């Protein structure tokens, strides 16, 4: 009996020990779980503190930007967040935009509202991003130009989360654009006025030149009749005076012709009588006409005109071109100098080259040579007569024939003028 009791007691003690051990393990497990839970709670609290700190720093950064960042729903009107700088830029506190979604549209200039609404509808339906400009009316009546850059931010499922945008003041830029546009308009008006004045000037020159030409033709005609007769009623000195009058009348007549040419050119009334023209024959004729003057100045004038294809051009104008260029070369070449005139084919064109050993032209003045009435300083110093129209007329004739003119010159060495004119199409068949 005693043995049975002892066995029972021993069993109970053994069970108690095992229960205590199990309870101890459970308690250790609970304590460990409590510790882990506490650690996780601490981590969570730390994460929240860091998140709040990051949000605070981000908000401070955003609110310090010179413009106005904002966020809005992708489906409704009005911002869910807008920087406090809205008061400065838009004239309304940020709270008004959030509490009353229609505030944003009310402050937009009436003329710009429809465009802004249309852009927002497109953005909400199609996503992506856009940039627009519109005016805002401040409470004090000021008009401020706003630049709005917005984009739709999508989530992982590509569904739109929100619209994110940035508003900035572009009034100074718009003011500058306005001033620039006004300046352009003023320049256009001034240019138009200049064109009108130029047209009036050309008309006036044409009228005056035409009126001068008739009496000049009459004067030269009567002088020619007088000089052809026997000088019975006047002496040698009188005859010399009449020749001087005739030379000056001829010079004035050439000036009138040049002015008439420029007037017709300026008004677009220059007409060309086009036909197949032999430039070599024209060059020989111009050289023969300039020979007496070249001889009088002791200038050697030579012509080397090759057989060239015909040029489709106006023989009268092309002859005028050659006369101008050869006359210039002789006029600006001192006694004992040389002028060479060449005509030759070149790569499907006909080339004219007039080279002289004259006084040359400074590099700084060469860019102005083809301007109307321009005369070089060297010509002024040497009192060489001229109107400054010869080269501008020559350039106009060349361009009217779809050609080009080039010039090379060096002071005290000489000048070379080259003209390239396209050969007539029949010459290539």
C-alpha positions as CSV (number, residue, x, y, z in Angstrom):
1,X,0.0,0.0,0.0
2,X,2.8,2.3,0.9
3,X,4.5,1.5,-2.3
4,X,1.5,2.4,-4.3
5,X,1.2,5.7,-2.5
6,X,4.8,6.5,-3.1
7,X,4.5,5.6,-6.8
8,X,1.5,7.9,-7.1
9,X,3.3,10.8,-5.4
10,X,6.4,10.3,-7.6
11,X,4.1,10.4,-10.7
12,X,2.5,13.6,-9.5
13,X,5.8,15.2,-8.8
14,X,7.1,14.1,-12.3
15,X,4.0,15.5,-14.0
16,X,4.3,18.8,-12.0
17,X,8.0,19.2,-13.1
18,X,7.0,18.6,-16.7
19,X,4.1,21.1,-16.5
20,X,6.5,23.7,-15.0
21,X,9.0,23.1,-17.8
22,X,6.3,23.5,-20.4
23,X,5.0,26.6,-18.7
24,X,8.6,28.0,-18.6
25,X,9.0,27.4,-22.3
26,X,5.7,29.0,-23.0
27,X,6.6,32.0,-20.9
28,X,9.9,32.3,-22.6
29,X,8.1,32.2,-25.9
30,X,5.6,34.8,-24.8
31,X,8.4,37.0,-23.5
32,X,10.3,36.6,-26.8
33,X,7.2,37.4,-28.8
34,X,6.6,40.5,-26.6
35,X,10.2,41.6,-27.2
36,X,9.9,41.1,-31.0
37,X,6.5,42.9,-31.0
38,X,8.0,45.8,-29.0
39,X,10.9,46.0,-31.4
40,X,8.6,46.0,-34.4
41,X,6.4,48.6,-32.8
42,X,9.5,50.7,-32.2
43,X,10.6,50.2,-35.9
44,X,7.1,51.2,-37.0
45,X,7.1,54.3,-34.9
46,X,10.6,55.2,-36.1
47,X,9.4,54.7,-39.7
48,X,6.4,56.9,-39.1
49,X,8.6,59.5,-37.5
50,X,11.0,59.4,-40.5
51,X,8.1,59.5,-42.9
52,X,6.6,62.6,-41.1
53,X,10.1,64.1,-41.1
54,X,10.5,63.4,-44.9
55,X,7.0,64.8,-45.6
56,X,7.8,67.9,-43.6
57,X,11.1,68.4,-45.4
58,X,9.4,67.8,-48.8
59,X,6.6,70.2,-48.0
60,X,9.1,72.8,-46.8
61,X,11.1,72.3,-50.0
62,X,8.0,72.5,-52.2
63,X,6.7,75.6,-50.4
64,X,10.1,77.4,-50.9
65,X,10.0,76.9,-54.7
66,X,9.5,80.2,-56.6
67,X,6.4,78.8,-58.4
68,X,3.3,77.0,-57.1
69,X,3.3,73.1,-57.1
70,X,-0.1,71.5,-56.9
71,X,-1.8,68.1,-57.0
72,X,-5.3,67.3,-58.1
73,X,-7.6,64.4,-58.6
74,X,-7.5,62.8,-62.1
75,X,-11.3,62.9,-62.3
76,X,-12.5,66.0,-60.5
77,X,-11.9,69.8,-60.7
78,X,-9.8,71.6,-58.1
79,X,-6.6,70.8,-56.3
80,X,-6.2,68.4,-53.4
81,X,-3.0,70.2,-52.5
82,X,-1.5,73.6,-53.5
83,X,1.4,75.5,-52.2
84,X,0.8,78.4,-49.9
85,X,2.6,80.6,-52.5
86,X,-0.7,80.5,-54.4
87,X,-1.7,83.6,-52.4
88,X,1.3,85.5,-53.9
89,X,1.0,84.2,-57.4
90,X,-2.8,83.8,-57.8
91,X,-4.2,86.2,-55.3
92,X,-6.1,83.6,-53.3
93,X,-5.0,81.6,-50.2
94,X,-4.4,77.9,-50.7
95,X,-7.3,76.9,-48.5
96,X,-9.8,78.6,-50.9
97,X,-8.7,76.3,-53.8
98,X,-9.1,73.2,-51.7
99,X,-12.4,74.1,-50.0
100,X,-14.0,75.5,-53.2
101,X,-12.8,73.7,-56.3
102,X,-14.4,76.3,-58.6
103,X,-12.0,79.0,-57.3
104,X,-9.3,77.9,-59.8
105,X,-11.6,78.5,-62.8
106,X,-13.0,81.8,-61.4
107,X,-9.6,83.5,-61.2
108,X,-8.7,82.6,-64.8
109,X,-9.3,85.4,-67.4
110,X,-12.7,84.9,-69.1
111,X,-11.1,84.8,-72.5
112,X,-8.8,81.9,-71.4
113,X,-11.2,79.7,-69.4
114,X,-12.5,77.6,-72.3
115,X,-9.0,76.8,-73.5
116,X,-7.9,75.7,-70.0
117,X,-11.0,73.6,-69.5
118,X,-10.5,71.9,-72.8
119,X,-6.8,71.1,-72.0
120,X,-7.7,69.7,-68.6
121,X,-10.4,67.4,-70.2
122,X,-7.8,66.1,-72.7
123,X,-5.3,65.5,-69.9
124,X,-7.8,63.6,-67.8
125,X,-9.0,61.4,-70.7
126,X,-5.7,60.8,-72.5
127,X,-3.2,61.1,-69.6
128,X,0.4,62.1,-70.4
129,X,1.5,65.7,-69.8
130,X,0.8,69.2,-71.2
131,X,2.0,72.8,-71.0
132,X,-0.3,75.7,-71.3
133,X,-0.3,79.5,-70.8
134,X,-3.2,81.5,-69.5
135,X,-4.0,84.8,-67.7
136,X,-5.1,85.2,-64.1
137,X,-7.0,88.2,-62.8
138,X,-5.8,89.3,-59.3
139,X,-8.3,90.8,-56.8
140,X,-6.6,94.1,-57.4
141,X,-7.2,93.9,-61.1
142,X,-3.7,93.0,-62.1
143,X,-3.3,90.5,-65.0
144,X,-0.7,87.9,-64.4
145,X,0.4,85.4,-67.1
146,X,0.7,81.8,-65.8
147,X,2.7,78.9,-67.2
148,X,1.2,75.6,-66.2
149,X,3.1,72.3,-66.6
150,X,1.1,69.3,-65.6
151,X,1.4,65.5,-65.9
152,X,-0.7,62.5,-64.9
153,X,1.0,60.2,-62.4
154,X,-0.1,56.6,-62.8
155,X,0.1,53.7,-60.3
156,X,1.5,50.2,-60.9
157,X,-1.7,49.1,-62.6
158,X,-1.3,52.1,-65.0
159,X,-4.4,53.7,-63.6
160,X,-4.1,57.5,-62.9
161,X,-3.4,58.3,-59.3
162,X,-3.3,62.1,-59.5
163,X,-2.4,65.1,-61.6
164,X,0.8,66.8,-60.6
165,X,1.6,70.3,-61.8
166,X,3.6,73.4,-61.4
167,X,2.5,77.0,-61.9
168,X,4.9,79.8,-62.6
169,X,4.8,83.5,-63.4
170,X,5.7,84.2,-67.0
171,X,4.5,87.8,-67.1
172,X,8.0,89.2,-67.7
173,X,8.4,86.8,-70.6
174,X,5.1,87.8,-72.1
175,X,5.9,91.5,-71.6
176,X,9.2,90.9,-73.4
177,X,7.4,89.0,-76.2
178,X,4.9,91.8,-76.5
179,X,7.6,94.4,-76.7
180,X,9.4,92.4,-79.3
181,X,6.3,91.9,-81.3
182,X,5.6,95.7,-81.1
183,X,9.1,96.3,-82.2
184,X,8.7,93.9,-85.1
185,X,5.4,95.6,-86.1
186,X,7.1,99.0,-85.9
187,X,9.9,97.7,-88.1
188,X,7.5,96.3,-90.6
189,X,5.7,99.6,-90.7
190,X,9.0,101.5,-91.1
191,X,10.1,99.1,-93.9
192,X,6.7,99.5,-95.6
193,X,7.2,103.3,-95.3
194,X,10.7,103.0,-96.7
195,X,9.4,100.9,-99.6
196,X,6.8,103.5,-100.3
197,X,9.4,106.3,-100.2
198,X,11.7,104.2,-102.4
199,X,8.9,103.7,-104.9
200,X,8.1,107.5,-104.8
201,X,11.9,108.2,-105.2
202,X,12.1,105.8,-108.2
203,X,9.0,107.4,-109.8
204,X,10.4,110.8,-109.2
205,X,13.8,109.9,-110.7
206,X,12.1,108.3,-113.7
207,X,9.9,111.4,-114.2
208,X,12.8,113.8,-113.9
209,X,15.2,111.7,-116.0
210,X,12.6,111.3,-118.7
211,X,12.0,115.1,-118.7
212,X,15.7,115.7,-118.9
213,X,16.3,113.2,-121.7
214,X,14.3,115.0,-124.3
215,X,16.0,118.4,-124.0
216,X,19.4,116.7,-123.8
217,X,18.7,114.8,-127.0
218,X,17.8,118.0,-128.7
219,X,20.9,119.8,-127.4
220,X,23.2,117.0,-128.6
221,X,21.4,116.9,-132.0
222,X,21.8,120.7,-132.6
223,X,25.4,120.6,-131.4
224,X,26.1,117.8,-133.9
225,X,24.7,119.8,-136.7
226,X,26.7,122.9,-135.7
227,X,30.0,120.9,-135.4
228,X,29.4,119.2,-138.8
229,X,29.2,122.5,-140.6
230,X,32.1,124.6,-141.7
231,X,33.2,126.7,-138.7
232,X,32.7,129.9,-140.7
233,X,31.3,132.1,-138.0
234,X,33.5,131.0,-135.0
235,X,37.1,130.3,-134.3
236,X,39.0,127.3,-133.1
237,X,38.4,128.2,-129.5
238,X,34.7,128.4,-130.1
239,X,34.8,124.9,-131.7
240,X,36.7,123.6,-128.7
241,X,34.0,125.1,-126.3
242,X,31.3,123.4,-128.4
243,X,33.1,120.1,-128.1
244,X,33.3,120.5,-124.3
245,X,29.5,121.2,-124.2
246,X,28.9,118.1,-126.4
247,X,31.1,115.9,-124.1
248,X,29.3,117.1,-121.0
249,X,25.9,116.7,-122.6
250,X,26.8,113.2,-123.5
251,X,28.0,112.5,-119.9
252,X,24.7,114.0,-118.6
253,X,22.8,111.8,-121.1
254,X,24.5,108.7,-119.8
255,X,23.7,109.7,-116.2
256,X,20.1,110.1,-117.2
257,X,20.0,106.7,-118.8
258,X,21.6,105.1,-115.8
259,X,19.0,106.8,-113.5
260,X,16.2,105.6,-115.7
261,X,17.6,102.1,-115.7
262,X,17.7,102.0,-111.9
263,X,14.2,103.5,-111.6
264,X,12.8,100.8,-113.9
265,X,14.7,98.1,-112.0
266,X,13.4,99.4,-108.6
267,X,9.8,99.4,-109.9
268,X,10.1,96.0,-111.5
269,X,9.6,97.4,-115.0
270,X,12.9,96.3,-116.5
271,X,12.1,94.4,-119.7
272,X,14.5,92.2,-121.6
273,X,14.4,91.5,-125.3
274,X,15.8,88.0,-125.1
275,X,17.5,86.3,-128.0
276,X,20.5,84.1,-128.7
277,X,23.5,86.4,-128.2
278,X,27.1,86.1,-129.1
279,X,29.1,87.5,-126.2
280,X,32.4,87.3,-128.0
281,X,31.1,89.6,-130.7
282,X,29.7,92.0,-128.1
283,X,33.0,92.0,-126.3
284,X,34.9,92.9,-129.4
285,X,32.5,95.8,-130.1
286,X,32.8,97.2,-126.6
287,X,36.6,97.0,-126.7
288,X,36.6,98.8,-130.1
289,X,34.4,101.5,-128.6
290,X,36.7,101.9,-125.6
291,X,39.9,101.9,-127.6
292,X,40.1,105.7,-128.2
293,X,39.9,106.5,-124.5
294,X,42.3,103.7,-123.7
295,X,44.8,105.1,-126.3
296,X,44.4,108.6,-125.0
297,X,45.3,107.4,-121.5
298,X,48.2,105.2,-122.9
299,X,46.4,102.1,-121.6
300,X,47.0,98.9,-123.5
301,X,43.6,97.4,-124.2
302,X,43.5,93.8,-125.4
303,X,40.6,91.4,-126.3
304,X,40.8,87.6,-126.4
305,X,37.3,86.4,-127.2
306,X,37.1,82.6,-128.0
307,X,34.3,80.9,-129.8
308,X,31.6,80.4,-127.2
309,X,28.0,79.1,-127.2
310,X,25.3,81.7,-127.5
311,X,23.7,83.2,-124.4
312,X,20.0,83.7,-124.1
313,X,19.9,87.4,-123.3
314,X,19.2,91.0,-124.3
315,X,22.0,92.2,-126.6
316,X,21.5,95.8,-125.6
317,X,21.7,95.2,-121.9
318,X,24.6,92.8,-122.2
319,X,26.4,95.3,-124.4
320,X,25.7,97.9,-121.6
321,X,27.2,95.5,-119.1
322,X,30.4,95.1,-121.1
323,X,30.7,98.8,-121.8
324,X,30.4,99.5,-118.1
325,X,33.0,97.0,-117.0
326,X,35.5,97.9,-119.7
327,X,35.0,101.6,-119.2
328,X,35.6,101.2,-115.5
329,X,38.7,99.2,-116.0
330,X,40.2,101.8,-118.4
331,X,39.1,104.7,-116.2
332,X,40.8,103.3,-113.0
333,X,44.0,102.2,-114.8
334,X,46.8,104.8,-114.8
335,X,48.8,105.7,-117.9
336,X,51.0,102.9,-119.1
337,X,48.7,100.2,-117.6
338,X,46.9,97.3,-119.2
339,X,43.3,96.0,-119.5
340,X,42.7,92.4,-120.7
341,X,39.2,91.3,-121.8
342,X,38.6,87.6,-122.1
343,X,35.5,85.6,-123.2
344,X,35.6,81.8,-122.9
345,X,33.4,78.8,-122.1
346,X,33.4,77.4,-118.6
347,X,31.5,74.4,-117.3
348,X,28.4,75.0,-119.4
349,X,28.5,78.8,-118.8
350,X,30.1,81.6,-120.8
351,X,32.6,83.5,-118.8
352,X,33.6,87.2,-119.2
353,X,36.8,88.3,-117.4
354,X,38.1,91.9,-117.4
355,X,41.4,92.3,-115.6
356,X,43.3,95.6,-115.2
357,X,46.5,96.8,-113.6
358,X,44.7,99.8,-112.0
359,X,44.7,101.4,-108.6
360,X,42.7,98.5,-107.0
361,X,40.2,98.6,-104.2
362,X,40.8,98.2,-100.5
363,X,39.5,95.1,-98.8
364,X,37.2,97.1,-96.5
365,X,35.4,98.7,-99.5
366,X,35.0,95.7,-101.7
367,X,31.8,94.6,-100.0
368,X,30.1,97.9,-100.9
369,X,31.1,98.1,-104.5
370,X,27.8,96.9,-106.0
371,X,25.7,99.3,-103.9
372,X,24.1,102.2,-105.7
373,X,26.1,105.5,-105.7
374,X,29.0,104.0,-103.8
375,X,32.4,105.4,-104.8
376,X,35.7,104.3,-103.4
377,X,37.9,106.6,-101.4
378,X,40.7,106.2,-104.0
379,X,38.4,107.5,-106.7
380,X,37.5,110.5,-104.6
381,X,41.2,111.3,-103.8
382,X,42.1,111.1,-107.5
383,X,39.0,113.1,-108.6
384,X,38.0,110.3,-111.0
385,X,34.6,111.1,-112.4
386,X,31.7,108.8,-111.9
387,X,28.3,108.4,-110.3
388,X,28.8,105.1,-108.5
389,X,26.0,103.4,-110.6
390,X,28.1,101.4,-113.0
391,X,28.7,98.3,-110.9
392,X,25.2,98.2,-109.4
393,X,23.7,98.4,-112.9
394,X,26.1,95.7,-114.1
395,X,25.1,93.4,-111.2
396,X,21.4,94.0,-111.9
397,X,21.9,93.1,-115.6
398,X,23.9,89.9,-114.7
399,X,21.2,88.8,-112.2
400,X,18.4,89.5,-114.7
401,X,20.1,87.0,-117.0
402,X,20.4,84.4,-114.2
403,X,24.2,84.9,-113.9
404,X,26.6,85.9,-111.3
405,X,29.3,88.5,-111.0
406,X,32.5,88.3,-108.9
407,X,35.3,90.7,-108.1
408,X,38.9,90.4,-106.9
409,X,41.1,93.3,-106.2
410,X,44.2,94.4,-104.5
411,X,45.3,98.0,-103.9
412,X,48.0,99.3,-106.3
413,X,47.9,95.9,-108.1
414,X,44.7,95.8,-110.0
415,X,41.2,94.4,-110.2
416,X,39.6,91.4,-112.0
417,X,35.8,91.2,-112.6
418,X,34.3,87.9,-113.7
419,X,30.9,87.3,-115.0
420,X,29.3,83.9,-115.6
421,X,26.2,83.6,-117.7
422,X,24.4,80.4,-118.6
423,X,24.6,79.3,-122.2
424,X,21.4,79.1,-124.1
425,X,19.6,75.7,-123.8
426,X,19.9,75.2,-127.6
427,X,23.7,75.2,-127.2
428,X,23.6,72.0,-125.1
429,X,21.4,70.0,-127.5
